[in-house]
Amino acid sequence: GRLTSTSTLAAALGQRVGVPLVPIRISTVGFARWHVSVGQPIPPGPSIESTTAHINRELENQIRQNPADWLWTHNRWKTPPFGFLFTANRQQTHLPPGSDFSQLIPFRILVSSVDEPEEARLAAPAVRAIKRGRPEARVSILTPEALATFWLDVVEVDEVLAFADGESFSHIVTRIRKAGKFDVGILLSDNPMAAKAMVVAGIPARLGSPRRKGLTHWQNPAGVSEPPARGGDRYRRIANAAGAEVF
């Protein structure tokens, strides 16, 4: 039920030379004994993407039949170190006929809001771009109560987690945990407590700017010298680092 990172090389080569692709499986049948199975050829489909989807279905069948022989250390569903959203790099997605993106497990993103109304308005285009970043994205906003109504009016926001002034750190962490499991957290604010809350709440990947404790990803990871970013440009850079494209 999740999108998985897949190379299209095999399908592209098959289409280029006009030959079918043959799936082969090696299964363990005893101590130092294996059985090699050759499956039905996969003919070139109408597109490289459709052929790649066919290959993935065959691979899924092989894993289900012999899960112990699959190299589980190859995590095809991990969050990449940079660009976990697709639009900036023009990454394509494809689903087999008869399926749609509503059937996928959502890729859940928690965005930590800025604190001031004017800054929130400047940050809204970045949040919209984050939502557009991948087709199964579900965006939640962690925000002070004073800005909850503003974020509720942003149609790209799926959920608002509002906290009151003076609410304790432990209560905010509990609020995040109760909202469910998040894949990534994106910090638009400079508040180090927001990054710490995401760490304690168990969000595995956390992106923000500047590079600081509690982040696993950060804007400008290569250390390229850039002028300080403020306002909308700052939020655009953070969204771009996540792989979104801000217009």
C-alpha positions in Angstrom: 0.0 0.0 0.0 3.0 2.4 -0.2 4.8 4.0 -3.1 8.2 2.4 -3.5 11.3 3.8 -5.1 12.0 1.8 -8.3 14.5 2.0 -11.1 13.0 1.9 -14.6 16.2 0.7 -16.2 15.2 -2.9 -16.9 11.9 -1.8 -18.5 13.7 0.9 -20.5 16.3 -1.6 -21.9 13.5 -4.1 -22.7 11.6 -1.5 -24.6 14.7 -0.1 -26.4 15.6 -3.5 -27.9 12.1 -4.9 -28.1 12.6 -8.1 -26.0 10.6 -9.5 -23.0 11.9 -9.5 -19.5 12.3 -12.9 -17.7 11.8 -13.1 -13.9 14.1 -15.5 -12.2 13.8 -16.6 -8.5 16.4 -18.5 -6.4 14.7 -20.3 -3.5 16.4 -22.1 -0.6 15.3 -25.8 -0.5 17.7 -27.2 2.0 21.2 -26.8 3.6 23.4 -25.4 0.8 20.7 -26.3 -1.7 18.7 -23.9 -3.9 16.2 -24.1 -6.7 16.2 -21.7 -9.6 12.7 -20.9 -11.1 12.2 -19.1 -14.4 8.9 -17.3 -14.6 6.7 -16.3 -17.5 8.2 -13.5 -19.6 7.0 -10.0 -19.1 6.3 -8.5 -22.5 7.1 -4.8 -23.1 4.0 -2.8 -22.1 2.6 0.4 -23.5 5.0 2.5 -21.4 8.2 2.1 -19.4 6.1 2.9 -16.3 3.5 0.2 -16.9 6.3 -2.4 -17.5 8.0 -1.4 -14.3 4.8 -1.8 -12.4 4.5 -5.3 -13.9 8.0 -6.1 -12.7 7.1 -4.8 -9.2 4.0 -7.1 -9.1 6.2 -10.1 -10.1 8.8 -9.1 -7.4 6.0 -8.8 -4.8 4.8 -12.3 -5.7 8.3 -13.7 -5.4 8.7 -12.1 -1.9 5.4 -13.5 -0.7 6.3 -17.0 -1.8 9.7 -17.0 -0.2 10.0 -14.1 2.3 13.1 -15.6 4.0 15.0 -15.4 0.7 14.4 -11.7 0.2 17.2 -9.3 1.3 15.2 -7.4 3.8 18.1 -5.0 4.6 17.3 -3.3 1.3 14.6 -0.9 2.5 12.7 0.2 -0.7 10.3 2.3 1.5 12.8 4.4 3.4 12.6 8.2 3.5 15.5 9.4 1.3 18.0 11.7 3.0 16.9 14.6 0.8 14.0 15.2 -1.6 11.4 13.0 0.0 8.9 15.0 -2.0 8.8 14.5 -5.8 8.0 17.7 -7.6 11.3 19.6 -7.6 13.2 16.7 -9.1 10.3 15.8 -11.5 10.1 12.3 -10.1 7.2 10.4 -11.6 4.6 8.1 -10.0 2.6 5.3 -11.6 -0.2 3.1 -10.4 -1.4 0.0 -12.2 -4.8 0.2 -13.9 -7.7 -0.2 -11.6 -6.0 1.4 -8.6 -5.9 5.0 -7.4 -3.9 7.1 -4.9 -6.7 7.1 -2.3 -5.9 3.4 -1.8 -2.4 4.1 -0.7 -1.2 4.5 2.9 -0.7 8.2 3.4 2.7 9.7 3.6 2.2 11.8 6.8 4.0 15.1 7.2 3.9 17.2 10.4 4.7 20.9 9.7 5.6 23.1 12.7 4.1 26.5 12.1 5.6 29.9 12.7 4.1 32.0 15.5 3.2 35.3 13.9 0.1 35.8 11.6 2.1 37.7 9.0 4.8 35.0 8.9 2.1 32.4 8.6 0.8 34.1 5.5 4.3 34.1 4.0 4.7 30.4 4.9 1.4 29.3 3.4 2.7 28.9 -0.2 5.4 26.6 1.1 2.9 24.5 2.9 0.7 24.3 -0.2 3.8 23.2 -2.2 4.6 20.5 0.4 1.1 19.1 0.0 1.6 19.0 -3.8 5.0 17.3 -3.3 3.7 13.7 -3.5 0.2 12.4 -4.4 -0.4 10.5 -1.1 0.8 13.3 1.2 -1.2 14.1 4.3 -0.2 17.4 5.9 -0.8 18.2 9.6 0.1 21.6 11.1 1.4 21.9 14.7 0.4 25.5 15.6 -0.4 27.9 18.4 -4.1 28.2 18.9 -4.1 31.8 17.7 -3.3 30.6 14.2 -5.5 27.5 14.1 -8.3 29.3 12.2 -5.8 30.5 9.6 -4.4 27.1 8.9 -7.9 25.5 8.9 -8.7 27.8 5.9 -5.8 26.5 3.9 -7.3 23.8 1.9 -4.1 21.9 1.5 -3.9 21.3 5.2 -5.5 18.1 6.2 -5.3 18.4 10.0 -4.5 21.1 12.6 -2.9 20.3 15.9 -3.3 23.4 18.0 -1.7 24.0 21.4 -2.5 26.7 23.9 -0.2 29.4 25.2 1.7 27.9 28.2 0.9 24.3 27.3 3.5 22.0 28.7 6.1 20.3 26.5 4.9 16.9 27.5 1.3 17.8 26.5 2.5 18.9 23.1 4.4 15.6 22.6 1.3 13.6 23.7 -0.8 15.6 21.2 1.6 14.6 18.4 1.6 11.0 19.4 -2.1 10.8 19.6 -2.4 12.1 16.1 -0.7 9.0 14.8 2.5 8.0 13.2 4.3 10.6 11.1 6.8 9.9 8.4 8.6 13.3 8.5 8.5 16.6 10.3 9.2 19.9 8.7 10.1 22.9 10.9 9.2 26.3 9.5 9.9 28.0 12.9 13.2 28.5 14.6 11.8 27.2 17.9 14.2 24.4 19.1 11.4 23.0 21.3 9.4 22.1 18.2 12.4 20.0 16.9 12.8 18.4 20.3 9.0 17.6 20.5 9.2 15.8 17.2 12.2 13.8 18.4 10.5 12.7 21.6 7.3 12.0 19.7 9.2 9.5 17.5 9.1 11.2 14.1 12.1 9.6 12.3 13.0 12.3 9.8 13.0 16.0 10.6 13.9 18.9 8.3 14.5 22.5 9.0 16.8 25.5 8.8 19.4 26.2 10.0 21.3 23.0 10.8 20.7 22.3 14.5 20.4 19.5 17.1 17.3 17.4 16.6 17.2 17.6 12.8 18.1 14.7 10.5 17.7 16.8 7.3 18.4 20.5 6.8 18.1 23.1 4.1 21.3 23.6 2.2 22.9 20.3 3.2 26.0 20.8 1.0 27.0 23.9 2.9 26.9 26.1 -0.2 27.2 29.8 0.8 23.9 31.5 0.4 22.7 34.9 1.6 20.4 34.8 4.7 16.8 34.0 3.8 13.9 35.8 5.4 10.2 35.7 5.2 8.7 33.8 2.2 12.1 33.1 0.7 13.2 31.3 3.9 10.1 29.0 3.8 10.6 28.4 0.1 14.1 27.2 0.7 12.9 24.8 3.3 10.2 23.4 1.1 12.6 23.1 -1.8 15.0 21.1 0.5 12.2 18.7 1.1 11.7 18.2 -2.7 8.7 20.5 -3.2 8.5 23.2 -5.8 7.2 26.6 -4.7 5.8 28.8 -7.4 
